[in-house]
Amino acid sequence: MSIEMFEHLRNPSLLFKKIDTWLTKNGKLFIQVFSHREYPQFFDNTRSSWMAKNFFTGGMMPYAGFYKDICKPLSQNQQWTISGSNYHYTLEAWLKRLDDNNTELQSLLRKSWPHNISNRYINRYRLFLLICSELFKYNDGKDWHIMHYLFSKKS
């Protein structure tokens, strides 16, 4: 099982080959990834992309169906699309918890970092939550969404 980790890979086809050697005969692989309905998004340019610089350096948000195209030697058994609206609500809940617990979080972070750095990290994470929330809410969650995939060894 992999939850939101494959987006950080740049050679997932190699990992599929390795996973094939790890799975038992009846083993299954379930992955959850963020996805765009049509186009991959690359997080390569750390000079111009705030998200690439601060969160997903070198990662890629795949298009829906990407893993079916590259999953050899595994077989894709199922694929589910979950509306981005659902993730929007999750991000909003995380944002509320961040805001509600800001004082306690500041206190914890100041044990490791100076005040200005702890503020910077909290503000970056807050901005990340806001950006992602709006992104996944856009167009009623139809453009950016969550994908679930189930794979197995070929029989």
C-alpha positions in Angstrom: 0.0 0.0 0.0 1.2 3.5 -0.9 -0.6 6.6 0.1 0.6 9.8 -1.6 4.2 8.7 -2.2 4.3 7.8 -5.9 4.1 11.5 -6.7 7.6 11.9 -5.3 9.0 9.3 -7.7 10.6 10.1 -11.1 11.0 6.5 -12.2 7.9 4.7 -11.0 8.2 2.1 -13.7 11.4 0.8 -12.1 9.6 0.6 -8.8 6.8 -1.4 -10.4 9.4 -3.9 -11.6 10.8 -4.2 -8.1 7.4 -4.5 -6.5 6.6 -7.4 -8.9 9.5 -9.3 -7.3 8.3 -8.5 -3.8 4.6 -9.5 -4.3 3.5 -13.0 -3.6 1.6 -14.9 -6.3 -1.7 -13.5 -5.1 -0.3 -10.3 -3.8 -1.9 -6.9 -4.5 -0.6 -3.3 -4.6 -2.9 -0.4 -3.7 -1.8 3.1 -4.4 -3.4 6.5 -3.8 -2.0 9.5 -5.7 -3.0 13.1 -6.4 -3.7 13.5 -10.1 -4.8 15.8 -12.9 -7.5 14.6 -15.3 -5.4 15.1 -18.4 -1.8 16.4 -17.9 1.1 15.5 -15.6 2.6 18.4 -13.6 6.3 18.4 -12.9 7.8 20.0 -9.9 11.3 20.5 -11.3 11.8 24.3 -11.5 12.7 25.3 -8.0 13.6 28.8 -9.2 10.1 29.7 -10.4 7.8 27.2 -8.7 7.1 27.8 -5.0 5.6 24.4 -4.7 8.6 22.7 -6.3 11.0 24.6 -4.1 9.2 24.0 -0.8 7.3 20.7 -1.0 7.6 18.5 -4.1 11.1 19.0 -5.3 11.6 16.7 -8.3 8.2 15.2 -8.0 5.4 14.8 -10.5 1.6 14.8 -10.2 0.5 12.3 -12.8 -2.5 12.4 -15.2 -5.4 10.0 -14.6 -4.4 6.7 -16.1 -0.7 7.3 -16.0 0.1 4.2 -14.0 -1.9 1.9 -16.3 0.5 3.1 -19.1 3.6 2.2 -17.2 2.8 -0.5 -14.6 4.5 -3.4 -16.4 5.1 -6.1 -15.3 2.1 -5.7 -13.1 -1.6 -5.6 -14.2 -3.9 -2.9 -13.2 -7.1 -4.4 -11.8 -9.1 -1.4 -10.9 -8.9 2.4 -10.9 -11.1 4.8 -8.9 -11.4 8.6 -9.2 -12.3 10.5 -6.1 -13.5 14.0 -6.5 -11.0 16.7 -5.6 -13.8 18.3 -3.6 -13.4 15.6 -1.0 -9.7 16.4 -0.6 -10.6 20.1 -0.5 -12.7 19.5 2.7 -9.8 17.5 4.2 -7.4 20.4 3.5 -9.8 22.9 5.0 -10.0 20.7 8.2 -6.2 20.6 8.4 -6.1 24.4 8.0 -8.5 24.9 10.8 -6.6 22.6 13.1 -3.4 24.4 12.2 -4.9 27.8 13.0 -6.6 26.5 16.2 -3.3 25.1 17.5 -1.0 27.8 16.3 0.2 28.9 19.7 1.0 25.4 20.8 2.7 24.7 17.5 4.8 27.9 17.8 5.9 26.8 21.2 7.0 23.4 20.0 8.8 24.6 17.0 10.7 27.3 18.9 12.4 24.5 20.9 14.3 23.7 17.7 14.3 26.9 15.6 14.3 30.6 16.2 11.0 32.5 16.2 11.3 33.8 12.6 12.1 30.4 11.2 9.3 28.6 13.0 6.9 31.3 11.8 8.2 30.8 8.3 7.6 27.1 8.3 4.1 27.5 9.8 3.2 30.1 7.2 4.6 28.0 4.3 2.5 25.0 5.5 -0.6 27.3 5.8 -0.1 28.6 2.3 0.4 25.1 1.0 -3.0 24.1 2.6 -4.7 27.1 1.1 -3.3 26.6 -2.4 -4.1 22.9 -2.5 -7.5 23.4 -1.1 -8.4 25.9 -3.8 -6.8 23.7 -6.5 -8.7 20.6 -5.6 -12.0 22.6 -5.2 -11.6 24.1 -8.7 -14.3 23.0 -11.2 -16.1 21.0 -8.6 -13.1 18.8 -8.1 -13.2 17.5 -11.6 -9.7 18.6 -12.7 -7.4 17.7 -9.8 -8.5 14.7 -7.8 -7.4 11.6 -5.9 -6.8 8.4 -7.8 -6.9 4.9 -6.3 -5.3 2.0 -8.2 -5.2 -1.7 -7.5 -2.5 -3.8 -9.2 -1.5 -7.5 -9.1 1.0 -9.8 -10.6 0.2 -11.0 -14.1 -1.2 -14.5 -14.2 
